[in-house]
Amino acid sequence: MLYRNYLGRIEPEDRDLVLPSLVDKLGLVGTRDELIARIAELEKSGIDELVIQPVIDPASEMTTFAKLAV
């Protein structure tokens, strides 16, 4: 069974389940420069595709991401 809101925000009572090391390993979180460096590392390791899952407002989130990506 998947987390009941697996593509949404994590409920406050479940946030202790999210370990910083897990976020660091599986997520792209940080400043623009940190993300550029992290994506470059992933590319060097052979990863050639990223999946982005907007949570609250997909259009707005993707617009913001697109601005950061240029």
PDB file of N, CA, C, O and CB in Angstrom:
ATOM      1  N   MET A   1       0.837  -1.185   0.000  1.00  0.00           N
ATOM      2  CA  MET A   1       0.000   0.000   0.000  1.00  0.00           C
ATOM      3  C   MET A   1       0.879   1.245   0.000  1.00  0.00           C
ATOM      4  O   MET A   1       1.852   1.324   0.749  1.00  0.00           O
ATOM      5  CB  MET A   1      -0.950   0.000   1.214  1.00  0.00           C
ATOM      6  N   LEU A   2       0.538   2.199  -0.829  1.00  0.00           N
ATOM      7  CA  LEU A   2       1.264   3.459  -0.884  1.00  0.00           C
ATOM      8  C   LEU A   2       0.817   4.378   0.247  1.00  0.00           C
ATOM      9  O   LEU A   2      -0.283   4.245   0.782  1.00  0.00           O
ATOM     10  CB  LEU A   2       1.058   4.143  -2.242  1.00  0.00           C
ATOM     11  N   TYR A   3       1.690   5.303   0.592  1.00  0.00           N
ATOM     12  CA  TYR A   3       1.318   6.352   1.542  1.00  0.00           C
ATOM     13  C   TYR A   3       0.061   7.022   1.017  1.00  0.00           C
ATOM     14  O   TYR A   3      -0.025   7.317  -0.175  1.00  0.00           O
ATOM     15  CB  TYR A   3       2.479   7.395   1.743  1.00  0.00           C
ATOM     16  N   ARG A   4      -0.907   7.266   1.874  1.00  0.00           N
ATOM     17  CA  ARG A   4      -2.219   7.731   1.441  1.00  0.00           C
ATOM     18  C   ARG A   4      -2.180   9.030   0.632  1.00  0.00           C
ATOM     19  O   ARG A   4      -3.116   9.321  -0.112  1.00  0.00           O
ATOM     20  CB  ARG A   4      -3.095   7.920   2.637  1.00  0.00           C
ATOM     21  N   ASN A   5      -1.120   9.803   0.770  1.00  0.00           N
ATOM     22  CA  ASN A   5      -1.013  11.068   0.042  1.00  0.00           C
ATOM     23  C   ASN A   5       0.387  11.148  -0.568  1.00  0.00           C
ATOM     24  O   ASN A   5       1.072  12.163  -0.441  1.00  0.00           O
ATOM     25  CB  ASN A   5      -1.295  12.299   0.985  1.00  0.00           C
ATOM     26  N   TYR A   6       0.800  10.075  -1.226  1.00  0.00           N
ATOM     27  CA  TYR A   6       2.194   9.932  -1.615  1.00  0.00           C
ATOM     28  C   TYR A   6       2.690  10.964  -2.610  1.00  0.00           C
ATOM     29  O   TYR A   6       3.902  11.148  -2.724  1.00  0.00           O
ATOM     30  CB  TYR A   6       2.401   8.596  -2.177  1.00  0.00           C
ATOM     31  N   LEU A   7       1.830  11.634  -3.322  1.00  0.00           N
ATOM     32  CA  LEU A   7       2.263  12.706  -4.219  1.00  0.00           C
ATOM     33  C   LEU A   7       1.911  14.086  -3.666  1.00  0.00           C
ATOM     34  O   LEU A   7       2.006  15.083  -4.382  1.00  0.00           O
ATOM     35  CB  LEU A   7       1.632  12.524  -5.596  1.00  0.00           C
ATOM     36  N   GLY A   8       1.515  14.150  -2.424  1.00  0.00           N
ATOM     37  CA  GLY A   8       1.154  15.421  -1.798  1.00  0.00           C
ATOM     38  C   GLY A   8       2.071  15.743  -0.639  1.00  0.00           C
ATOM     39  O   GLY A   8       3.117  15.120  -0.456  1.00  0.00           O
ATOM     40  N   ARG A   9       1.668  16.707   0.122  1.00  0.00           N
ATOM     41  CA  ARG A   9       2.449  17.090   1.298  1.00  0.00           C
ATOM     42  C   ARG A   9       2.379  15.996   2.359  1.00  0.00           C
ATOM     43  O   ARG A   9       1.369  15.306   2.503  1.00  0.00           O
ATOM     44  CB  ARG A   9       1.945  18.430   1.875  1.00  0.00           C
ATOM     45  N   ILE A  10       3.451  15.860   3.080  1.00  0.00           N
ATOM     46  CA  ILE A  10       3.491  14.874   4.172  1.00  0.00           C
ATOM     47  C   ILE A  10       2.759  15.455   5.361  1.00  0.00           C
ATOM     48  O   ILE A  10       2.983  16.602   5.746  1.00  0.00           O
ATOM     49  CB  ILE A  10       4.963  14.492   4.557  1.00  0.00           C
ATOM     50  N   GLU A  11       1.890  14.661   5.932  1.00  0.00           N
ATOM     51  CA  GLU A  11       1.119  15.105   7.087  1.00  0.00           C
ATOM     52  C   GLU A  11       2.046  15.395   8.262  1.00  0.00           C
ATOM     53  O   GLU A  11       3.044  14.697   8.440  1.00  0.00           O
ATOM     54  CB  GLU A  11       0.071  14.047   7.478  1.00  0.00           C
ATOM     55  N   PRO A  12       1.737  16.414   9.070  1.00  0.00           N
ATOM     56  CA  PRO A  12       2.604  16.758  10.200  1.00  0.00           C
ATOM     57  C   PRO A  12       2.922  15.568  11.110  1.00  0.00           C
ATOM     58  O   PRO A  12       4.046  15.441  11.597  1.00  0.00           O
ATOM     59  CB  PRO A  12       1.958  17.848  11.014  1.00  0.00           C
ATOM     60  N   GLU A  13       1.951  14.713  11.337  1.00  0.00           N
ATOM     61  CA  GLU A  13       2.185  13.568  12.233  1.00  0.00           C
ATOM     62  C   GLU A  13       3.113  12.516  11.620  1.00  0.00           C
ATOM     63  O   GLU A  13       3.593  11.630  12.327  1.00  0.00           O
ATOM     64  CB  GLU A  13       0.858  12.917  12.598  1.00  0.00           C
ATOM     65  N   ASP A  14       3.367  12.607  10.321  1.00  0.00           N
ATOM     66  CA  ASP A  14       4.245  11.648   9.652  1.00  0.00           C
ATOM     67  C   ASP A  14       5.623  12.210   9.326  1.00  0.00           C
ATOM     68  O   ASP A  14       6.468  11.491   8.794  1.00  0.00           O
ATOM     69  CB  ASP A  14       3.597  11.169   8.390  1.00  0.00           C
ATOM     70  N   ARG A  15       5.859  13.460   9.629  1.00  0.00           N
ATOM     71  CA  ARG A  15       7.113  14.096   9.212  1.00  0.00           C
ATOM     72  C   ARG A  15       8.347  13.510   9.879  1.00  0.00           C
ATOM     73  O   ARG A  15       9.447  13.611   9.337  1.00  0.00           O
ATOM     74  CB  ARG A  15       7.052  15.561   9.501  1.00  0.00           C
ATOM     75  N   ASP A  16       8.180  12.897  11.051  1.00  0.00           N
ATOM     76  CA  ASP A  16       9.342  12.277  11.693  1.00  0.00           C
ATOM     77  C   ASP A  16       9.817  11.042  10.924  1.00  0.00           C
ATOM     78  O   ASP A  16      10.899  10.524  11.201  1.00  0.00           O
ATOM     79  CB  ASP A  16       9.006  11.895  13.138  1.00  0.00           C
ATOM     80  N   LEU A  17       9.023  10.568   9.967  1.00  0.00           N
ATOM     81  CA  LEU A  17       9.417   9.428   9.137  1.00  0.00           C
ATOM     82  C   LEU A  17      10.367   9.835   8.016  1.00  0.00           C
ATOM     83  O   LEU A  17      11.020   8.985   7.412  1.00  0.00           O
ATOM     84  CB  LEU A  17       8.185   8.763   8.546  1.00  0.00           C
ATOM     85  N   VAL A  18      10.445  11.134   7.739  1.00  0.00           N
ATOM     86  CA  VAL A  18      11.279  11.632   6.648  1.00  0.00           C
ATOM     87  C   VAL A  18      12.656  11.968   7.203  1.00  0.00           C
ATOM     88  O   VAL A  18      12.831  12.964   7.906  1.00  0.00           O
ATOM     89  CB  VAL A  18      10.634  12.879   5.964  1.00  0.00           C
ATOM     90  N   LEU A  19      13.611  11.139   6.885  1.00  0.00           N
ATOM     91  CA  LEU A  19      14.963  11.323   7.379  1.00  0.00           C
ATOM     92  C   LEU A  19      15.731  12.274   6.455  1.00  0.00           C
ATOM     93  O   LEU A  19      15.626  12.167   5.233  1.00  0.00           O
ATOM     94  CB  LEU A  19      15.690   9.964   7.493  1.00  0.00           C
ATOM     95  N   PRO A  20      16.500  13.201   7.032  1.00  0.00           N
ATOM     96  CA  PRO A  20      17.289  14.106   6.194  1.00  0.00           C
ATOM     97  C   PRO A  20      18.170  13.364   5.194  1.00  0.00           C
ATOM     98  O   PRO A  20      18.327  13.811   4.058  1.00  0.00           O
ATOM     99  CB  PRO A  20      18.151  14.992   7.064  1.00  0.00           C
ATOM    100  N   SER A  21      18.739  12.247   5.600  1.00  0.00           N
ATOM    101  CA  SER A  21      19.597  11.484   4.689  1.00  0.00           C
ATOM    102  C   SER A  21      18.798  10.947   3.502  1.00  0.00           C
ATOM    103  O   SER A  21      19.329  10.840   2.396  1.00  0.00           O
ATOM    104  CB  SER A  21      20.274  10.324   5.436  1.00  0.00           C
ATOM    105  N   LEU A  22      17.552  10.615   3.719  1.00  0.00           N
ATOM    106  CA  LEU A  22      16.689  10.138   2.638  1.00  0.00           C
ATOM    107  C   LEU A  22      16.375  11.272   1.662  1.00  0.00           C
ATOM    108  O   LEU A  22      16.410  11.084   0.446  1.00  0.00           O
ATOM    109  CB  LEU A  22      15.382   9.546   3.210  1.00  0.00           C
ATOM    110  N   VAL A  23      16.074  12.433   2.200  1.00  0.00           N
ATOM    111  CA  VAL A  23      15.811  13.592   1.351  1.00  0.00           C
ATOM    112  C   VAL A  23      17.049  13.928   0.531  1.00  0.00           C
ATOM    113  O   VAL A  23      16.954  14.188  -0.668  1.00  0.00           O
ATOM    114  CB  VAL A  23      15.379  14.808   2.201  1.00  0.00           C
ATOM    115  N   ASP A  24      18.211  13.923   1.179  1.00  0.00           N
ATOM    116  CA  ASP A  24      19.461  14.225   0.479  1.00  0.00           C
ATOM    117  C   ASP A  24      19.742  13.226  -0.632  1.00  0.00           C
ATOM    118  O   ASP A  24      20.230  13.596  -1.700  1.00  0.00           O
ATOM    119  CB  ASP A  24      20.623  14.243   1.459  1.00  0.00           C
ATOM    120  N   LYS A  25      19.435  11.963  -0.379  1.00  0.00           N
ATOM    121  CA  LYS A  25      19.738  10.902  -1.335  1.00  0.00           C
ATOM    122  C   LYS A  25      18.752  10.871  -2.510  1.00  0.00           C
ATOM    123  O   LYS A  25      19.155  10.667  -3.655  1.00  0.00           O
ATOM    124  CB  LYS A  25      19.734   9.560  -0.628  1.00  0.00           C
ATOM    125  N   LEU A  26      17.479  11.071  -2.227  1.00  0.00           N
ATOM    126  CA  LEU A  26      16.442  10.864  -3.237  1.00  0.00           C
ATOM    127  C   LEU A  26      15.815  12.141  -3.780  1.00  0.00           C
ATOM    128  O   LEU A  26      15.148  12.118  -4.814  1.00  0.00           O
ATOM    129  CB  LEU A  26      15.376  10.015  -2.671  1.00  0.00           C
ATOM    130  N   GLY A  27      16.024  13.237  -3.095  1.00  0.00           N
ATOM    131  CA  GLY A  27      15.400  14.483  -3.525  1.00  0.00           C
ATOM    132  C   GLY A  27      16.411  15.474  -4.047  1.00  0.00           C
ATOM    133  O   GLY A  27      17.613  15.343  -3.815  1.00  0.00           O
ATOM    134  N   LEU A  28      15.918  16.451  -4.745  1.00  0.00           N
ATOM    135  CA  LEU A  28      16.749  17.562  -5.199  1.00  0.00           C
ATOM    136  C   LEU A  28      16.307  18.786  -4.412  1.00  0.00           C
ATOM    137  O   LEU A  28      15.319  19.441  -4.743  1.00  0.00           O
ATOM    138  CB  LEU A  28      16.626  17.795  -6.761  1.00  0.00           C
ATOM    139  N   VAL A  29      17.060  19.074  -3.369  1.00  0.00           N
ATOM    140  CA  VAL A  29      16.720  20.153  -2.459  1.00  0.00           C
ATOM    141  C   VAL A  29      17.961  21.002  -2.253  1.00  0.00           C
ATOM    142  O   VAL A  29      19.042  20.475  -1.988  1.00  0.00           O
ATOM    143  CB  VAL A  29      16.176  19.607  -1.104  1.00  0.00           C
ATOM    144  N   GLY A  30      17.813  22.306  -2.374  1.00  0.00           N
ATOM    145  CA  GLY A  30      18.942  23.190  -2.122  1.00  0.00           C
ATOM    146  C   GLY A  30      18.867  24.453  -2.948  1.00  0.00           C
ATOM    147  O   GLY A  30      17.852  24.748  -3.577  1.00  0.00           O
ATOM    148  N   THR A  31      19.955  25.189  -2.935  1.00  0.00           N
ATOM    149  CA  THR A  31      20.032  26.410  -3.721  1.00  0.00           C
ATOM    150  C   THR A  31      20.205  26.050  -5.192  1.00  0.00           C
ATOM    151  O   THR A  31      20.442  24.892  -5.537  1.00  0.00           O
ATOM    152  CB  THR A  31      21.194  27.313  -3.234  1.00  0.00           C
ATOM    153  N   ARG A  32      20.085  27.044  -6.040  1.00  0.00           N
ATOM    154  CA  ARG A  32      20.254  26.816  -7.478  1.00  0.00           C
ATOM    155  C   ARG A  32      21.626  26.217  -7.766  1.00  0.00           C
ATOM    156  O   ARG A  32      21.738  25.244  -8.511  1.00  0.00           O
ATOM    157  CB  ARG A  32      20.071  28.132  -8.261  1.00  0.00           C
ATOM    158  N   ASP A  33      22.681  26.804  -7.172  1.00  0.00           N
ATOM    159  CA  ASP A  33      24.033  26.293  -7.400  1.00  0.00           C
ATOM    160  C   ASP A  33      24.212  24.872  -6.869  1.00  0.00           C
ATOM    161  O   ASP A  33      24.884  24.053  -7.496  1.00  0.00           O
ATOM    162  CB  ASP A  33      25.053  27.213  -6.750  1.00  0.00           C
ATOM    163  N   GLU A  34      23.612  24.578  -5.715  1.00  0.00           N
ATOM    164  CA  GLU A  34      23.691  23.219  -5.164  1.00  0.00           C
ATOM    165  C   GLU A  34      22.980  22.219  -6.078  1.00  0.00           C
ATOM    166  O   GLU A  34      23.452  21.101  -6.284  1.00  0.00           O
ATOM    167  CB  GLU A  34      23.076  23.175  -3.747  1.00  0.00           C
ATOM    168  N   LEU A  35      21.846  22.640  -6.615  1.00  0.00           N
ATOM    169  CA  LEU A  35      21.102  21.741  -7.503  1.00  0.00           C
ATOM    170  C   LEU A  35      21.845  21.514  -8.810  1.00  0.00           C
ATOM    171  O   LEU A  35      21.861  20.398  -9.329  1.00  0.00           O
ATOM    172  CB  LEU A  35      19.709  22.304  -7.789  1.00  0.00           C
ATOM    173  N   ILE A  36      22.458  22.556  -9.344  1.00  0.00           N
ATOM    174  CA  ILE A  36      23.247  22.388 -10.568  1.00  0.00           C
ATOM    175  C   ILE A  36      24.369  21.387 -10.327  1.00  0.00           C
ATOM    176  O   ILE A  36      24.611  20.514 -11.160  1.00  0.00           O
ATOM    177  CB  ILE A  36      23.826  23.744 -11.043  1.00  0.00           C
ATOM    178  N   ALA A  37      25.059  21.510  -9.189  1.00  0.00           N
ATOM    179  CA  ALA A  37      26.148  20.582  -8.860  1.00  0.00           C
ATOM    180  C   ALA A  37      25.614  19.161  -8.674  1.00  0.00           C
ATOM    181  O   ALA A  37      26.219  18.203  -9.155  1.00  0.00           O
ATOM    182  CB  ALA A  37      26.882  21.042  -7.583  1.00  0.00           C
ATOM    183  N   ARG A  38      24.493  19.025  -7.985  1.00  0.00           N
ATOM    184  CA  ARG A  38      23.911  17.699  -7.735  1.00  0.00           C
ATOM    185  C   ARG A  38      23.475  17.040  -9.040  1.00  0.00           C
ATOM    186  O   ARG A  38      23.715  15.851  -9.250  1.00  0.00           O
ATOM    187  CB  ARG A  38      22.712  17.808  -6.773  1.00  0.00           C
ATOM    188  N   ILE A  39      22.832  17.814  -9.916  1.00  0.00           N
ATOM    189  CA  ILE A  39      22.391  17.260 -11.196  1.00  0.00           C
ATOM    190  C   ILE A  39      23.598  16.853 -12.041  1.00  0.00           C
ATOM    191  O   ILE A  39      23.552  15.838 -12.735  1.00  0.00           O
ATOM    192  CB  ILE A  39      21.520  18.282 -11.961  1.00  0.00           C
ATOM    193  N   ALA A  40      24.671  17.633 -11.986  1.00  0.00           N
ATOM    194  CA  ALA A  40      25.893  17.272 -12.713  1.00  0.00           C
ATOM    195  C   ALA A  40      26.460  15.957 -12.181  1.00  0.00           C
ATOM    196  O   ALA A  40      26.922  15.123 -12.960  1.00  0.00           O
ATOM    197  CB  ALA A  40      26.949  18.397 -12.596  1.00  0.00           C
ATOM    198  N   GLU A  41      26.430  15.763 -10.852  1.00  0.00           N
ATOM    199  CA  GLU A  41      26.876  14.488 -10.260  1.00  0.00           C
ATOM    200  C   GLU A  41      26.027  13.328 -10.762  1.00  0.00           C
ATOM    201  O   GLU A  41      26.547  12.276 -11.135  1.00  0.00           O
ATOM    202  CB  GLU A  41      26.817  14.553  -8.721  1.00  0.00           C
ATOM    203  N   LEU A  42      24.717  13.535 -10.764  1.00  0.00           N
ATOM    204  CA  LEU A  42      23.815  12.480 -11.231  1.00  0.00           C
ATOM    205  C   LEU A  42      24.095  12.137 -12.687  1.00  0.00           C
ATOM    206  O   LEU A  42      24.106  10.965 -13.065  1.00  0.00           O
ATOM    207  CB  LEU A  42      22.352  12.907 -11.062  1.00  0.00           C
ATOM    208  N   GLU A  43      24.319  13.160 -13.499  1.00  0.00           N
ATOM    209  CA  GLU A  43      24.607  12.934 -14.918  1.00  0.00           C
ATOM    210  C   GLU A  43      25.900  12.139 -15.094  1.00  0.00           C
ATOM    211  O   GLU A  43      25.968  11.231 -15.923  1.00  0.00           O
ATOM    212  CB  GLU A  43      24.707  14.275 -15.665  1.00  0.00           C
ATOM    213  N   LYS A  44      26.913  12.480 -14.320  1.00  0.00           N
ATOM    214  CA  LYS A  44      28.190  11.754 -14.397  1.00  0.00           C
ATOM    215  C   LYS A  44      28.034  10.290 -14.005  1.00  0.00           C
ATOM    216  O   LYS A  44      28.761   9.426 -14.496  1.00  0.00           O
ATOM    217  CB  LYS A  44      29.230  12.417 -13.497  1.00  0.00           C
ATOM    218  N   SER A  45      27.078  10.017 -13.117  1.00  0.00           N
ATOM    219  CA  SER A  45      26.870   8.639 -12.674  1.00  0.00           C
ATOM    220  C   SER A  45      25.997   7.848 -13.637  1.00  0.00           C
ATOM    221  O   SER A  45      25.737   6.666 -13.413  1.00  0.00           O
ATOM    222  CB  SER A  45      26.246   8.625 -11.296  1.00  0.00           C
ATOM    223  N   GLY A  46      25.534   8.506 -14.732  1.00  0.00           N
ATOM    224  CA  GLY A  46      24.766   7.793 -15.741  1.00  0.00           C
ATOM    225  C   GLY A  46      23.280   8.096 -15.760  1.00  0.00           C
ATOM    226  O   GLY A  46      22.558   7.587 -16.617  1.00  0.00           O
ATOM    227  N   ILE A  47      22.817   8.907 -14.841  1.00  0.00           N
ATOM    228  CA  ILE A  47      21.395   9.260 -14.835  1.00  0.00           C
ATOM    229  C   ILE A  47      21.148  10.289 -15.927  1.00  0.00           C
ATOM    230  O   ILE A  47      21.828  11.313 -15.992  1.00  0.00           O
ATOM    231  CB  ILE A  47      20.950   9.811 -13.440  1.00  0.00           C
ATOM    232  N   ASP A  48      20.174  10.012 -16.783  1.00  0.00           N
ATOM    233  CA  ASP A  48      19.911  10.925 -17.888  1.00  0.00           C
ATOM    234  C   ASP A  48      18.450  11.394 -17.937  1.00  0.00           C
ATOM    235  O   ASP A  48      17.993  11.913 -18.956  1.00  0.00           O
ATOM    236  CB  ASP A  48      20.276  10.257 -19.193  1.00  0.00           C
ATOM    237  N   GLU A  49      17.733  11.209 -16.840  1.00  0.00           N
ATOM    238  CA  GLU A  49      16.344  11.647 -16.790  1.00  0.00           C
ATOM    239  C   GLU A  49      15.971  11.951 -15.351  1.00  0.00           C
ATOM    240  O   GLU A  49      16.328  11.205 -14.439  1.00  0.00           O
ATOM    241  CB  GLU A  49      15.398  10.575 -17.389  1.00  0.00           C
ATOM    242  N   LEU A  50      15.254  13.044 -15.146  1.00  0.00           N
ATOM    243  CA  LEU A  50      14.728  13.402 -13.831  1.00  0.00           C
ATOM    244  C   LEU A  50      13.211  13.462 -13.927  1.00  0.00           C
ATOM    245  O   LEU A  50      12.660  13.861 -14.953  1.00  0.00           O
ATOM    246  CB  LEU A  50      15.315  14.764 -13.330  1.00  0.00           C
ATOM    247  N   VAL A  51      12.548  13.067 -12.865  1.00  0.00           N
ATOM    248  CA  VAL A  51      11.095  13.150 -12.806  1.00  0.00           C
ATOM    249  C   VAL A  51      10.754  14.200 -11.761  1.00  0.00           C
ATOM    250  O   VAL A  51      11.231  14.145 -10.628  1.00  0.00           O
ATOM    251  CB  VAL A  51      10.441  11.756 -12.466  1.00  0.00           C
ATOM    252  N   ILE A  52       9.933  15.143 -12.150  1.00  0.00           N
ATOM    253  CA  ILE A  52       9.527  16.213 -11.247  1.00  0.00           C
ATOM    254  C   ILE A  52       8.051  16.031 -10.940  1.00  0.00           C
ATOM    255  O   ILE A  52       7.231  15.887 -11.847  1.00  0.00           O
ATOM    256  CB  ILE A  52       9.807  17.624 -11.862  1.00  0.00           C
ATOM    257  N   GLN A  53       7.718  16.039  -9.651  1.00  0.00           N
ATOM    258  CA  GLN A  53       6.327  15.895  -9.243  1.00  0.00           C
ATOM    259  C   GLN A  53       5.899  17.132  -8.475  1.00  0.00           C
ATOM    260  O   GLN A  53       6.138  17.224  -7.271  1.00  0.00           O
ATOM    261  CB  GLN A  53       6.127  14.624  -8.389  1.00  0.00           C
ATOM    262  N   PRO A  54       5.264  18.094  -9.157  1.00  0.00           N
ATOM    263  CA  PRO A  54       4.738  19.255  -8.427  1.00  0.00           C
ATOM    264  C   PRO A  54       3.640  18.793  -7.474  1.00  0.00           C
ATOM    265  O   PRO A  54       2.923  17.834  -7.757  1.00  0.00           O
ATOM    266  CB  PRO A  54       4.192  20.339  -9.413  1.00  0.00           C
ATOM    267  N   VAL A  55       3.517  19.478  -6.352  1.00  0.00           N
ATOM    268  CA  VAL A  55       2.605  18.999  -5.314  1.00  0.00           C
ATOM    269  C   VAL A  55       1.349  19.858  -5.174  1.00  0.00           C
ATOM    270  O   VAL A  55       0.234  19.346  -5.268  1.00  0.00           O
ATOM    271  CB  VAL A  55       3.325  18.946  -3.993  1.00  0.00           C
ATOM    272  N   ILE A  56       1.521  21.132  -4.954  1.00  0.00           N
ATOM    273  CA  ILE A  56       0.374  21.971  -4.614  1.00  0.00           C
ATOM    274  C   ILE A  56      -0.233  22.667  -5.833  1.00  0.00           C
ATOM    275  O   ILE A  56      -1.435  22.565  -6.079  1.00  0.00           O
ATOM    276  CB  ILE A  56       0.784  23.007  -3.593  1.00  0.00           C
ATOM    277  N   ASP A  57       0.600  23.366  -6.585  1.00  0.00           N
ATOM    278  CA  ASP A  57       0.135  24.144  -7.738  1.00  0.00           C
ATOM    279  C   ASP A  57       1.057  23.827  -8.916  1.00  0.00           C
ATOM    280  O   ASP A  57       2.012  24.564  -9.160  1.00  0.00           O
ATOM    281  CB  ASP A  57       0.118  25.697  -7.424  1.00  0.00           C
ATOM    282  N   PRO A  58       0.791  22.755  -9.641  1.00  0.00           N
ATOM    283  CA  PRO A  58       1.709  22.305 -10.688  1.00  0.00           C
ATOM    284  C   PRO A  58       2.125  23.384 -11.685  1.00  0.00           C
ATOM    285  O   PRO A  58       3.308  23.489 -12.009  1.00  0.00           O
ATOM    286  CB  PRO A  58       1.087  21.188 -11.431  1.00  0.00           C
ATOM    287  N   ALA A  59       1.203  24.170 -12.168  1.00  0.00           N
ATOM    288  CA  ALA A  59       1.558  25.184 -13.167  1.00  0.00           C
ATOM    289  C   ALA A  59       2.535  26.199 -12.590  1.00  0.00           C
ATOM    290  O   ALA A  59       3.533  26.534 -13.229  1.00  0.00           O
ATOM    291  CB  ALA A  59       0.300  25.899 -13.680  1.00  0.00           C
ATOM    292  N   SER A  60       2.263  26.677 -11.418  1.00  0.00           N
ATOM    293  CA  SER A  60       3.137  27.655 -10.775  1.00  0.00           C
ATOM    294  C   SER A  60       4.493  27.047 -10.431  1.00  0.00           C
ATOM    295  O   SER A  60       5.531  27.673 -10.648  1.00  0.00           O
ATOM    296  CB  SER A  60       2.476  28.205  -9.514  1.00  0.00           C
ATOM    297  N   GLU A  61       4.483  25.843  -9.901  1.00  0.00           N
ATOM    298  CA  GLU A  61       5.734  25.186  -9.514  1.00  0.00           C
ATOM    299  C   GLU A  61       6.618  24.915 -10.730  1.00  0.00           C
ATOM    300  O   GLU A  61       7.832  25.106 -10.666  1.00  0.00           O
ATOM    301  CB  GLU A  61       5.440  23.874  -8.777  1.00  0.00           C
ATOM    302  N   MET A  62       6.029  24.479 -11.820  1.00  0.00           N
ATOM    303  CA  MET A  62       6.806  24.207 -13.016  1.00  0.00           C
ATOM    304  C   MET A  62       7.325  25.494 -13.661  1.00  0.00           C
ATOM    305  O   MET A  62       8.417  25.508 -14.229  1.00  0.00           O
ATOM    306  CB  MET A  62       5.968  23.426 -14.012  1.00  0.00           C
ATOM    307  N   THR A  63       6.547  26.568 -13.574  1.00  0.00           N
ATOM    308  CA  THR A  63       6.996  27.869 -14.079  1.00  0.00           C
ATOM    309  C   THR A  63       8.211  28.323 -13.278  1.00  0.00           C
ATOM    310  O   THR A  63       9.194  28.789 -13.853  1.00  0.00           O
ATOM    311  CB  THR A  63       5.853  28.929 -13.998  1.00  0.00           C
ATOM    312  N   THR A  64       8.149  28.193 -11.968  1.00  0.00           N
ATOM    313  CA  THR A  64       9.277  28.567 -11.108  1.00  0.00           C
ATOM    314  C   THR A  64      10.486  27.702 -11.419  1.00  0.00           C
ATOM    315  O   THR A  64      11.605  28.205 -11.518  1.00  0.00           O
ATOM    316  CB  THR A  64       8.898  28.435  -9.619  1.00  0.00           C
ATOM    317  N   PHE A  65      10.267  26.418 -11.574  1.00  0.00           N
ATOM    318  CA  PHE A  65      11.376  25.510 -11.909  1.00  0.00           C
ATOM    319  C   PHE A  65      12.016  25.886 -13.238  1.00  0.00           C
ATOM    320  O   PHE A  65      13.241  25.901 -13.359  1.00  0.00           O
ATOM    321  CB  PHE A  65      10.884  24.057 -11.963  1.00  0.00           C
ATOM    322  N   ALA A  66      11.194  26.187 -14.227  1.00  0.00           N
ATOM    323  CA  ALA A  66      11.711  26.547 -15.555  1.00  0.00           C
ATOM    324  C   ALA A  66      12.589  27.801 -15.468  1.00  0.00           C
ATOM    325  O   ALA A  66      13.617  27.885 -16.141  1.00  0.00           O
ATOM    326  CB  ALA A  66      10.539  26.779 -16.550  1.00  0.00           C
ATOM    327  N   LYS A  67      12.196  28.758 -14.656  1.00  0.00           N
ATOM    328  CA  LYS A  67      12.985  29.975 -14.479  1.00  0.00           C
ATOM    329  C   LYS A  67      14.329  29.662 -13.829  1.00  0.00           C
ATOM    330  O   LYS A  67      15.341  30.270 -14.175  1.00  0.00           O
ATOM    331  CB  LYS A  67      12.212  30.997 -13.634  1.00  0.00           C
ATOM    332  N   LEU A  68      14.346  28.732 -12.902  1.00  0.00           N
ATOM    333  CA  LEU A  68      15.581  28.347 -12.221  1.00  0.00           C
ATOM    334  C   LEU A  68      16.500  27.536 -13.125  1.00  0.00           C
ATOM    335  O   LEU A  68      17.718  27.545 -12.948  1.00  0.00           O
ATOM    336  CB  LEU A  68      15.261  27.551 -10.967  1.00  0.00           C
ATOM    337  N   ALA A  69      15.924  26.845 -14.081  1.00  0.00           N
ATOM    338  CA  ALA A  69      16.687  25.928 -14.904  1.00  0.00           C
ATOM    339  C   ALA A  69      17.464  26.598 -16.029  1.00  0.00           C
ATOM    340  O   ALA A  69      18.306  25.955 -16.656  1.00  0.00           O
ATOM    341  CB  ALA A  69      15.778  24.916 -15.476  1.00  0.00           C
ATOM    342  N   VAL A  70      17.205  27.859 -16.299  1.00  0.00           N
ATOM    343  CA  VAL A  70      17.905  28.521 -17.407  1.00  0.00           C
ATOM    344  C   VAL A  70      19.161  29.230 -16.943  1.00  0.00           C
ATOM    345  O   VAL A  70      19.864  29.836 -17.753  1.00  0.00           O
ATOM    346  CB  VAL A  70      16.984  29.514 -18.093  1.00  0.00           C
TER     347      VAL A  70
END
